[in-house]
């Protein structure tokens, strides 16, 4: 899953995952888990930075903390949904909002593909990521789920 550049440095080539998380310790943990599993780790500390990185980096997947300080996860999802350049990027919520009601409401009323509650097990996070990436790849091959139709 890696290549070498002109000076022999390893270039990571796995799926690119953007983590939008305000807690440095959680970002470090996610980096460790994802890089050890072969993913390219991208990070943003808050919502507006995350939206900019979605546009500039075009990640394969976003892990989004819903409780961010300046622009919360709901606003990130709203802004992402309005932008045709990034609305196709799948999002997994990684959050401390653990109640079944929270999970149901977020999944029903947003574009969140999956919901992982903190604290989480490494294997559960990775299997969720693999499942969403596989589903996204299937949909892009068949053209199903590309964009969301606007209804009046």
PyMOL commands that set and color helices and strands:
alter all, ss='L'
color gray80, all
select helices_A, chain A and resi 24-36+47-57+73-82+100-109+122-142
alter helices_A, ss='H'
color red, helices_A
select strands_A, chain A and resi 2-4+10-12+16-20+40-44+61-64+90-95+112-117
alter strands_A, ss='S'
color yellow, strands_A
deselect
rebuild
show_as cartoon
